[in-house]
Amino acid sequence: MRRLLGQRGEAAAEAHLLGKGYRILARNYRCPFGELDLVAEESGAVVFIEVKTRRGARAGSGADAITPHKRLRLIRLARYYLTVSGLATVPCRFDVVTLAVHRGRARVEILRNAFQAG
């Protein structure tokens, strides 16, 4: 059930991002360090996007799930992606897309530059 919610959330996030002018470069990118939900290009920057979907308001913000440990893992994944893609010199940033699903409707929020690589 949670996996299906996550997949639907990622699809809704992607559609929302496309409507905002993002160009999707990769979906569910897997490498030895884990998985990136979405990788996109927006305004000349590579954007690593973590999607967090929550059912109802009581579940808390999806952004709350981006712990310091999760940030470090995402940074490692991003560095790997940039290196193997030949994009190591391209500017990048980390966005978090949160979806709050309530009564079949989703509220989508993009947190641009949610955190820095260091």
Residue, then its C-alpha position, 0 to 999 in steps of 0.5 A: m500500500r505504501r509503495l503504491l502511494g509512493q509511486r503515485g506520488e512520484a508520478a504526480a510530482e513529475a507531472h507538477l514539475l513538468g508543468k513548472g518547466y523542469r525537464i526530467l533526466a532520470r526516474n528512480y535512478r539506481c546506483p551502488f549507493g541507493e536510488l534517486d527519485l527524480v533527476a531533472e534540469e531546470s534553468g541550467a542546473v541539475v536538480f536532484i528531487e526527493v519526493k515525499t508523499r503523505r496521507g492526511a495532515r496527521a502524517g507530518s510534513g514529507a520534508d521532515a523525513i529528510t534527516p541529516h543521514k538522508r541528506l548525506r546519502l542523497i549528496r553521495l548519490a548526486r555526486y555519483y550521478l554527476t560523475v558518471s553522467g559527465l556533468a560534474t561541472v554543472p551547477c546542481r541543487f536539491d529540491v524536495v517535493t512534498l505531496a499531502v494526499h487527503r480525500g483523493r486530492a493532493r497538495v503539491e509543494i516544491l521546496r527549492n534548494a531544500f538543503q546544500a551539498g556542503 
